[in-house]
Amino acid sequence: MKRLIHISMFMISLAFCVSCQRHGVIELRIIATSDVHGSIFSDDCLNGEKRDGSLAKFASFMRGQRSRNSNVIYIDAGDNLQGSVEAYQDISAQMQRRSVVAQAFNLLGCNASVLGNHDIAADGGGCDRFMRDAGFPVLAANLFFESYGDYAPPYAIFEVRGLRVAVLGMTTPVTKYTLPWDNIRELEIRDIVETARYWMPILRDDMKADVVVGLIHSGLDGGCMDDEGVFENQVGALVKEVPGFDLIVFGHDHKPACLKMAGHNGDSILLANPGPYARNAAVIDIKADFRGSDKPRILTSGHLEDITDEKPDRTFMKKMSGWYEDVKNYSDSIIGTVSVPLEGAGVLWRESSAMDYIHSLQMRFNGADISLTSPLFTNTLIPAGDLRIRDLFNLYQYENSMVSVMLKGSEVMDILEYSASQFYNTVSDGNGTLLKTVTDPEGHRKMQNPVKALITATGIDYVIDVTKPEGERVCVVSMTGGKPFDPDKYYRTTVNSFLYAGTGSSLFGYVGLKHKEMRDRLNSSSLSDIRYRIITDFANRKEGGMKVNVRRFSNWKLVPEQIVKDCLARDTVRLEIIDK
């Protein structure tokens, strides 16, 4: 990751009415979003479908809020730079212009935001540009460079009729594990609770804040906790362990919520998580009662407002129209030609050309011996012929990068064993039920686990014997090409960044590796994401007048083949559909 320009810790003041005296009851409304993930326009630029939530709809909501309330502060809890085609184009193909996401939030009159893990992960200088072009403070109190200082301002101060409101921004500490270590080596991410303990007396005593708002990109509780004691979701712990907050707006876990929780001193703290994709807005009312004292009594109340029925704001859409047309053209652009259909149907029991293509890219990265990947498709079939950007988003769903790590042969086998245990029952004959399924409330059978959780390998030839018990099914015959496979040998293995560091990755939950240990296993990671690698591969072939030919590996299968065939013939699951 490129080093950002050094930003000193400083107070950012926006005065609504600085000269007003502090008396009576001062009322303030805070509006919040979180985890918008680049959902700027009301129509999805990939397929033209109407979005449930978008910043275009939120703009209409904000216009109404400001028309009815004189004191409104709008804050956002992070994760804006990854997750949509407009955000992807902005960070991968339009690096020289102003940040489209920053422009959207500027038009909304955003007063403060916090960096989320997906914002920090945005490559191509996307995070730098967003912070540079934002007309509001982008906060991150617990992020800093050991050699250079602060990553971003830690807090912002607002004044409303003399009422001093401090907003302290922090992001989930597991970000330092969810990004490859060589990309963020200089970036330190402190514990949220520890950071809040440091800043609270500064905000209360030195900055004379009457109201302290936590703007936290971290879930309520649960999630990953690594061997170093790093928690993913810390808002619940923050409330219980650090006194001084009047309100906490949070996100990251995509779980909309508005509740009150008992704090460190037994006081009640309002917590609001707007949820993802601008489908809801958190609406919080703050009353500061100065009657009888110069130290106000703070009362908070709030709720989540469903904004999916809002009409897109015409002014917002008009000012963003140039960006919208540019993204549409980008989505429709042809990047190259593929010689065979890219299909994913049947990926649970046989090879697929879509998986083979991703494996082929990963095998070419850093001299890989083995590739591990998952079917991160949103579509089971892309016909042979011209491939457009919108097709690419169906072929690969997430902005994962490639990561080269050293894994023991036995660890590779453990990963494949775990994957098999998620999808296959043990069967003794063709009358058994091979695939693990569940019945939904409507009575339909579907896969017990999403198909995108499947993990397959190339570089080795292996079979999965479904007649054997879990943990004994995978047999690696040899390395592809005939060389012996050694369970005790370390192999240069390419994985995607989620498998390398994701909080739900099987490397940690099943194989038992530690996040800290994976830093020592790292060879290197790609600066660009896998989707960009696909674009480059197709563009290079197109420039040379060639099509992309997909190598078929044919290196694994379920056995005994007749039993598998008989079981699948009896199954009634719509297996041609890839579960999202």
FITORVEX-255511 format. One record per residue: residue in one letter; x, y, z of N, C-alpha, C in turn. Coordinates in steps of 0.05 Angstrom, whole numbers, plus 5000, padded with zeros to 4 digits. Example, Ala and Ser with C-alpha at 12.3 -4.5 7.8 and 13.67 -1.06 7.14 Angstrom:
REM residues 2
a526448865156524649105156526449345156s525749555142527349795143525850015157
***
This chain:
REM residues 580
m501749765000500050005000501750255000k501050444983502650694983502250855008r504350985016504151155040502551405034l500651455052499051695049500651935059i499852175051501052425061500552435090h502652515105502452535134500252725142i498552645160496352815170496652835200s497053065211497353095239494653075253m494652995278492252995294491353285298f488853335290487953615292484953615294m483953835304481053865307479953995282i477753875272476353985249473654095259s473254355256470854475266469054565244l466554505246464454605228462354735246a461954995243460155135261457455185248f455355075261452755135251451855405262c452555465286451855725298453655765322v456155855316458155865337457456075358s456156295350455756525368453456475387c451856265383449556225400450356145428q448856225447449456165475448355885482r449655775502448955505511446855535533h444255505526442155525546439755375535g437955315554435555165546436154895536v434554805516434854545504435754575475i437954455468439054455441438454185428e437154195405436453945391438153905366l438953665362440653595339439753325328r439753305302439153055289441652955274i442352705279444552575264443352365246i444152375220443352175201445852015193a445551755190447951595185447351375165t449451305149449451075132451850915138s452050675127454350505130454450295108d456850195101457149975083455650015057v455850255046454450315020455650154997h458250084999459549924979459150024950g459450284947459350394920456650394906s454550354921451850354909450950644906i451950774885451451064881448951114866f448650974843446451034825444050854831s441650944824439250794830438950544813d440250554789440250314771443050184772d443049924773445549774772446749804744c449149914742450349964716451149704701l451049474715451749224702449449104686n447049104699444748974687442349154683g442449404692440249594689438049554709e438249364727436149314747436149534768k433649584778433349784799434549684825r435949854839437149774865435149834887d435149664907433449724931434449984945g437050004948438150234961440350354944s440750614947442850754932443151034945l445451154939445851424948444051624934a443151544909441251714895438651734910k437751504921435251514937435751644964f438051594975438751725001438852024998a439652124975439652414970436952534973s434852394964432052494967431352494997f432152285011431552275039432852495054m435452555048436852765062435653035055r434753075031433553335024431153385042g429553175046427153205063427953255092q429953115101430853155129431853435134r433353545116434353815120432254025117s430153965101427954165098426354185124r426353965140424653965164426254005190n428853985188430554015212432754205207s433154395225435254605221438054505228n438254325247440854225256441253935249v442453875226442853595217445753555211i446853335222449553245215449352975202y450652935179450652675165453352555167i453452305178455952155181455651885169d457951765161457951505148460051325161a459251065165460950885180462750705163g463250785138465350655122464550425104d466550325089466250125068464650235044n466050405029464750535006466150484979l468650394980470250394956470450134941q469049924951468949674937466149554939g465349424917462749284918460849344895s461549534877459849604854461649654830v460349654807461949704782462849994781e461250184792462050464791464550514809a464550374832466850404850469250254838y468750034825471049884813472350034790q470650144773471850304751473450534762d472450654783473750894794476550834805i476950594817479450534829481350374811s480250274787481950114770482350234742a480550414734480850514706480650814704q480150954726479851244724481451384746m483951294749485551394771486351684770q486051804746486952084743484852294749r482352204751480252394756479452394786r477652574793476752584821475252324828s475352254853473952024862470952054859v469651864845466751874841465351834867v466351664885465151624911465251874928a467552004928467852254943465952464932q465752484906463952674894461052624903a460152374904457452314912456952394941f458852334959458552414987458752714990n460352844974460453144975457753254968l456453154948453753254940451653204962l452052994977450252934999450753105023g452853255023453553425046454453265070c455953045064456952885086458753055104n458553025130460153175149462553025159a462452755159464652595168464252305161s466452165155466351875149468651745164v468551485165470751325176471651125155l474151055155475150855136474250575145g473250425126472650145131474849975119n474749715125476849535115476849525084h474549545071474449545042475449805030d475350015045476450265036479550255036i480650145057483550125060484549925039a482949725032483749525012483749624984a482349844978482149944950484850004939d485549864917488249904906488150124886g490450164872490650374852490450654863g491050684889490850944902488051034907g486150844906483350914910482751044937c483950934958483551054984484751324987d487151354975488451614976486751834962r485751764938484051954923481552024937f480251824949477851874964478252064987m480452025002481052205024481752485014r483152494992484052754981481652914971d479852774957477552914944475152954962a475052824984472852855003472853135015g470553265013470253535025469453515054f470253305068469553255096471753085108p472053085134474152925146473552625144v475552475136475352175135477052085158l475851955178477151915204478251625207a480251595224481351335230483251375254a482151375278483851425301485751205308n485050955300486750735308488550635286l488950795265490750725243493050925242f495450825240497751005237500150855225f501951005214504450895203506550915225e507950695230509950705251512150905245s512850935219515051115211514151395205y511551435198510751695187508651835203g507351695221505251825237502451745230d500651935234497751865231496951805203y495051625200493951545174491851745166a490251845185487952015179487252165205p485652375204484852515228483352315247p483852335272482452145291479652225297y479052485296476352585305475752845291a473252925293472253175283470453305305i470553565306468853715325466953885310f464353875318462254035306461054205328e460154445321458754615340455954675329v453954625346451154685339450054855362r449655115356448655305376450355295402g452955265398454755255420455254975432l453554785424453854505433456154385418r458154275432460454165420460153855418v460153765393459753485386462353375375a463453175388465853035378465152775365v466252725342465952465328468652335326l468852095339471351945340471051705321g472851685301472651465281474651255285m473850995284475650765286474650545268t476550365260475850145243476749885255t475649665245476149395256479149325254p480349235276483249165276483948925258v481948755251482648525235483448605206t483148865200483948955173486848885168k488448885189491348835184491848535177y489748365181489948095173488448035147t486348185141484748125117486148235092l488248395095489848485073492648345074p493748265051496348135052498448305066w500048185082501948325099503848505084d504748415060506648575045505448835034n502748845033501449095024501149305046i501149215071500649405093502749385115r505149305107507249255127507649485146e507449735136508049965153505650055169l503249945163500850045175500249895201e499950045223499249925248496249995254i494849795264491949835271491549755300r490949945316490749905345487949795352d487749675375485249585386483349815390i480749775384478749985386478350075414v478149885432477649955461480050115472e482450015466484850155475485050445464t484350465439484450735426482450925438a480050825443477950985455478651085483r479950905498480850985525482851225523y484551215503486451435500485151695492w483251685473482151935463479852055479m478451895495476151995509476752235528p478852215545479352445562480252695546i481552645523482352875506479853015495l477952855486475552975475473853105496r473652985519471953095541473353325555d475853295562477153495579478553715563d480053635542481653825527479853965506m478353805491476653915470473954015480k473353965505470854055518468353965503a468453715494466153605480463753555499d461453655491458953595506457753325499v458153255473457053005463459352855449v459652595455461652435441460252215425v460752215399459552015381461851825371g461451575375463351375363462351305335l464151335315463551265288465351025281i464250785283465950545285465350355263h467350285247467050075227467849805240s465949705255466349445269463549365279g463049105278460449005286460049005316l457648915324456848925352458548735369d458648485361460248285376460648045358g462247855368462847615353464947665331g464947485312467047505291469647385300c471747445286474347315290475747435314m477047255329478947345350481447175346d483647295339486047145333487747085358d489946955354491646875376492947105390e492947345378494047575390491947735405g489447635406487347775420486148005404v486147985378484948185361482148105354f480248275362477448215356476548365331e474648235316473548355293471348555300n469448475316467148645323467248725352q467648985357468349075384466449285396v464249345383462549555393461349485420g460449235424459449155450461449185472a463949105467466049135486466649435491l466549595470467049875473465050005492v462549935490460450045507460949965536k461649715540461949615568464549705581e466649765566469249815578470150105577v468950265560469950545558467550735563p467550875587465451065592465851325576g463651455570463951725557462451755531f461651535518460151555493457251615498d456151795482453251845483451751695461l453251625440452051495417454251355402i453651115391455550985373454050905348v455051005325454150915299456250725288f455350485279457250285271456250135246g458049965235457449805212459249565210h459849485186461749265180460348985179d458648925198457448655199454848625183h453948845170451648845153449048755167k448948815193446648735209445248985220p443149085206441749325215440749295243a441149505259440249495287440149775298c438249805317438150055333437249975361l438950005380438449905407439850065428k439150025453440650155475441949925491m444349985501445849795516447049925541a447049775563448149885588451149925585g452050165592454850225590456450165615h458950255615460850195637459850285664n458450515664457450625690454550575694g453450385679450650325681448750505665d449950705652448250885636447550745610s445550845596444550715572445650855547i446950705530448250815506446650735481l445950925464444550865439446550765418l445850535406447550425384445850405359a446950485336445550475311447250375289n446350165276447650055252445750075229p446150255209444250285187444050045169g445949865169445949645150447049725123p447349525105448749575080447149695057y448549795037447549865011445550095011a445650265031443850495032440950425030r440250195042437350125043435950255066n437550305087436450445111438250675118a437050865132438551085144438051075174a440151105190439751135219439051425225v436951465240435951735247436151755278i437851925287438351955316437852245324d436152275345435652545356437052575383i438452795385439952865410438753115422k438153105447437253345461439253395484a440353635483442253725504440853925522d440253855546438754025565440654175583f440854435578442654605595441154735618r438654685621437154815642438154735670g439154935684440054885711442954815713s444354785691447254705692448554775666d451254835668452854885644453654625631k453454405646453954145635451354015627p450853975601448253895593447553605600r445053555603443953285605443253195577i444452965568444252875541442152655539l440152695522438152495517438252415487t438252155482438452055455436051865449s435151875424433151685415433651645385g432851415374433351375346431851135335h431951115308430750895294432050865267l431450645253432350605226430050665207e430650825186428650905167429150755140d427150605131427350465106427050665083i429150685066429050885045428850755017t428150505016428050364990425850474972d423750604984421550714968422051004959e424251114967424851384959425351394929k424651624917425351664889428151784887p429651704866432251824863432152124861d433952264875433952554875434852654847r433152824835433752924808436253094807t436653264827439053434827441553264830f441453064848443752884851444352744826m442252624813442752474788443752644766k442752894764443653074743446553134746k447453194771450253264775452053014772m450952774776452552534773452152404746s450652524728449852394703452352334685g454352504685456752454669458152204679w458352164705459551924716457851684709y455151704711453451474705453751384676e453751564657454051484629456851364624d458851464638461551354635461651074645v460451024668460450754680458850564662k456650644651455050474633456750394608n458150594597459850534574462050334581y463150374605465250204615464149914618s461749894630460549634634460049484608d459449634587458749514561461249464543s463549554552465949534535466949244533i467949174509469048914504471948904511i472748714527475548694536477048474520g475648294506476948084492475047864484t476047644474474447424465475347164477v473447004486474046744497473146524478s474746314475474246114454472145904462v471645874488469645674497467845814518p465445704522463745814543465045794570l464745994587465645984614463345894632e463245644640460945544654461745434681g459745444699460245354726458345144736a456345074719454444864727455844604732g455044464753456244204759458944224773v459644464782462244504794462644334819l460444244831460744084855461743804850w461443704826462343424821464043384796r464843604783466643584760468043844756e469943844738471244094731469344284717s470044534716468444734701470444924688s469745024664471545194650472045454665a469945554679470345804694472445764716m472145544731474145494752476945444740d477045294718479645244706481045494697y479445694687480645944679481946094702i480446104725481546244748484046094758h483845824759486245674767488645724749s488145754723490345804704491746064710l490146274717491346524725493046494750q491946354769493346324795495846154792m495745954775498145794771500445944758r499746164744501846324731503046534750f501946554774502846764793505046654810n507346774808509646724826510546434826g510346304802511446034800510045834817a507345834817505845664836506245374830d506345214851506144924849503244824850i501644964866498844894871497145144871s494745124862492745344864490345244879l489345404897486745354911484845584906t482445524898480545744893477645634897s475745814895472945764899471345874876p468945764871467245864849465746124856l467146344854465946594862464446724838f462646564827461046644804458446764814t457246944797454447024802452746914779n453946774760452546674737453946404729t452346214719453445954713454445924684l453746124667454546094639455146364626i457546394615458246614598458846494571p457346554550457746424524460546494512a461446314494463846364479463446614462g465646764458465447014442466547244457d465447484451466447724464465747734493l467647814510467247834538467248134545r465148224558464848504566465348534596i465748774604466248824633463948714650r461548754641459248654657459348344660d460348204639460747914642462747844663l464848004664466947964683466047964712f464048134718462948144745461347894751n460247764730458947504734461047284738l463347304725465347104727466847104753y467247344764468747354790467447574807q466447494830464647664845466047874863y468447804873469647974893472348094884e473248304898475748434892478048304908n478348044904480547904917483147934901s485347934915487947934901489047644902m491247604888492647344889494747354910v495047144925497047134947498546864944s501146884944502946654943503946594971v503246354981504046265008505245985007m506745925027507845655030506045485047l504845275036503145085050504244805049k504144665071504944385071502944215054g503944005043502143825028499843735045s500443665070498243575089496243795094e497144045094495244265099493344305074v494544265051492844275026490744055027m491543815036489643595038487543655059d488343785081486343855102484344055092i485244245076483344435064481344305046l482344125029480543975011478643785027e479643665048477943505065475643665077y476443905087474344085099472244155078s473144225054471244295033469444065027a470543825025468843585019466743535041s467543595066465743545089463343735088q463643965074461544165073459444095052f460043905034458243865011457343585007y458843385017458243105010457642935035n455442785034454942585053456642335047t456942155066458141905061456041715050v456441595027454541415015455841145010s454240925011455340655006454540544979d452340664968451540564942450040794928g449040734904447740944888445041024898n444040904919441440984930441641194952g444041274958444541464979444041754969t443941934989443842224982446642334985l447742394962450542474961450942764972l449342944962449843234968448443314994k449743475010448643575035446743805029t444143755034442143955028440444015052v438944235051436944305071434444375057t432244385072429644465060428944735071d428344925053427645195062424745205071p423845435083421045455093418945405071e419645445046417745395024417745105015g419344935028419444655021421344584998h423044774990424944724968427644624980r428844434967431444344976433544514963k435644574978437944724968440444634982m442644714973445144634985445344735013q446444575031446744645059448644885062n450744895046452645105046452745235018p453245495017453445624991455645504974v455145464948457045334930459645484929k459445754933461945914931463945844953a463045684973464945594994466545354986l465845224963467344994954470245084948i472144904953474944954947476044724930t477144794907478444594890481344674886a482944474876485744524872486644444844t488744574834490144474811493144464818g494644334801497444284807497844014820i495643894829495743614840493443464827d493743194824491643024815490542874840y487942894845486842784869483942674864v483142504882480342404882479142444909i476442454910474942474934473142234936d473742054954472241804956469841844975v467441854964465041924979464041684995t465241454992464341225009465841225036k467841395039469441395063468441615082p468941585108468041785127469442055124e468242255134469442525133472242525146g474142655133476842665143478642465130e477442275114479042065102478442035072r477342245060476342215033478342295012v480042485017481742594997484342434994c484842344970487342204964488742344941v491042454946492642584926494342374912v493842334886495242134871498142214865s498442464856501142574849500942864843m503142994840503143254828502243224799t500943424788500243414759502743404743g502943204726505443154711506942904720g506042794743507042534751509042544774k510042774782511942774804510542704831p512042574849510742484874509842734891f507642694905506542894923507442814951d508543014966509642964993508043115013p506442985031504943135051506643305070d509143235072510943385091512443615077k512143635051513643845037511944095035y513344325035512044585032511944655002y509544724993509144794965508345084962r509345204940508645484934505845474924t503945584939501145564934499845834930t498345864908496946114904494046084913v493246274930490446284940489446564935n486846604938485846884937486147004965s485847264966486347404991484347335013f481947245006480147155027481146895040l481946705024482946455035485446515052y487046705043489546775058488946895085a486947065086486647225110483847275120g481847175105479047225112478347115140t476647255154476047165181474446905181g473246825158471846565157473346355141s475846405136477446225119477945965132s477845745116478345475127481245435136l483045605127485845575136486045625166f484345785177484445845205482445695221g479945675211477845535226478145235226y479345115205479444825204482344725205v484044835188486844745188488344825213g487545045225488745125250491145315248l491545425224493745615222493045875236k495046025244494646285257495246515238h493746735242494146965224497047065225k498147075248500847165251502746975236e502246715237503846525223503746555193m501446645183501146675154502946895143r503647085160505547295151508247175144d509046975160511546845155511446655131r509046565124508646385101508446535075l508146795076507546955052510046985034n509646925009511746984989511347264977s508947314966508247574955505347574949s504247814945501447844936501348034912s499248004897498948174873497948454881l499048664869498048934874495248974863s494648844841491948864829490248624837d487648654836485848434843485548244820i484248014825484047804805482347894781r480348054786478648154765480348324745y482048484756483748654739485748474724r486648254736488448074722486947944698i484447894701482847784679482647984657i482048234664481848444644484448464628t486748464643489348484630489848254611d489148014621489647774605488147784578f485547854580483847874556484848104538a485548324550486348554533488948494519n490848364532493348294519492948104496r491147904499490547724477489147864454k487348044461485848194441487748364424e489648494438491548664424493248504404g493748254411495348084393493547934373g490948004372489147874353488447584361m488647514387488147244395485747224414k484646994416482546934435483846814460v482346824482483246684507482346394505n484246214506483645924506483945824534v481845684544481845594572483045314573r485045294589486345034594484544864612r484044614603482444434620484344254636f483944254662485944114679485143814683s482543754687481643484690483343334711n483743464734485643354754484343244779w481643254781480343154804477543034797k476642854814473942744810472942614835l470342574836469042424858469042134850v469641954869469641674864468141534887p467141284883467041124858465141254838e466041264813464541414793461741324788q461241054789458540954784456641024806i457641004831456041084854455341374853v457241544847456741834844454741884823k455041754800453141794778450341714785d450041494799447341394807446141584827c447741684846446641864867445742124854l447342234837446642484824444242464806a443842234794441542184777438942194793r439142124819436742124836436142394849d438142574849437842824864436043014850t434443154866432443344854433243634858v435643684870436443964873437044084845r436344334842436944474816439944534815l441444334809444344354812445644534791e444144614770445344784751445545074761i444245124783444245394795446445424816i448145614813450245674833449045844855d448945744879447845894902449646134907k448446364911450046604917450746614947
***
